[in-house]
Amino acid sequence: MLRKIKIRSITAAGLLVVPMIVAGCSGFSSQSMEIDPPPAQVEADMLQSINDSLPQAKSEQLSPTSLVFLTEQHGLLAPVSLGLPPMDNKDNLPLRQSLEAMVKNGPYAAYLPQGFTGVLPEGTEVKMISVDKEQKLAVVEFNESFTAYDASNERKILEAVTWTLTSHDNIKQVQFWVEGKKITEMPINRTPLDKPLSRSMGINLEKGEGATYTRSSSVTVYFSSTSPTGIQYYVPVTRLVETGQDPLHSAINELIRGPQAKVGLTQVMTTETSLQSVKSESSGTITVALKDDMFIKGEKVPSEFLQAIVLTVTENVGDKKVIIQLNGDTNVIGYDNKNYGEPVSRSQYINEIPI
């Protein structure tokens, strides 16, 4: 989807002021002095000079180029698809752009939608980034400002960088360097970094019903929220669940269970939804059969309901296509007019939120 990037610019007229003339040493003159207006050409040159020095409105349409994990209004990390123009000719430009967009008040701050902020400390610079294609390992080196974070954000920083870089197909794990040295732990809370991080670390971690921190497995599900400008978006939550369950069944059941009340997310399914079956085909397709009497055969289904299933399934079982059956109906049409009764792939860019 294309979108326009708009930045407000200040009119030149608002910057023109009328000078006040000071007479003598004892204050302002009691009489105003008339000043001849500048010649038309001089005035035009002045206005042009002022306009040239101001940020210009961006009218070009930018397609998404990066999927970046940003902090949203509830303090959770959410993926946002951004259209980022190139600002230099450095190596691994798409990867570098993604990380630079995560810097607070960084070079791409004007391209973030309202309600979303970068999690990397202000002043953070990406000094180097390289990818080992065989190991699917990204090595990223930051400057010293990377370590100037609040302790409460330590895990969030690691999650955001790891999930952003592993959004690329050729990257599965991430290693952190600072100022030319590999770091084996974070400097404040001492989170271990002796091994590369992957998505198995989870994101927006929470404990589910009946699970314990010492004995549990994890699944990642996608709930919904709405931006301050009224745009719906998806938020991944990694939930600790009881061990011994089928991961995919468990993930969908946690999706049906809904978000925990304190996180400010929206349930995408009704309390009457139930999972009938999950079948894996040899072709790599996953068929999810659900029952929910709220929906009548032939009636369109909210896209949030259907997309949350696709995102949740593919997050937990990898790059698969998903078929959804609802109340025995194999023709399931969403509000987006897509037929989810046919194999549907995960979108490369999700959460395209206008600026």
Secondary structure, DSSP 8 states (H G I E B T S, - for coil): --EE-------GGGG------B-SSSSB-SS--------HHHHHHHHHHHHHHS------EE---EEEEEE-TTS-EEEEEE--------SSHHHHHHHHTTBTT-TTGGGS-TT-B--B-TT--EEEEEEETTTTEEEEEE-GGGG---GGGHHHHHHHHHHHHTTSTT--EEEEEETTEE-SB-TTT--B-SS-B-GGG-SS-EE-TT--SSS-EEEEEEEEEE-TTS-EEEEEEEEEE-TTS-HHHHHHHHHHH---GGG--B-SS-TT-EEEEEEE-TTSEEEEEEE-TTS-TT--B-HHHHHHHHHHHHHHH-S-EEEEEETTBS--BBTTS-BTTS-B---SS------
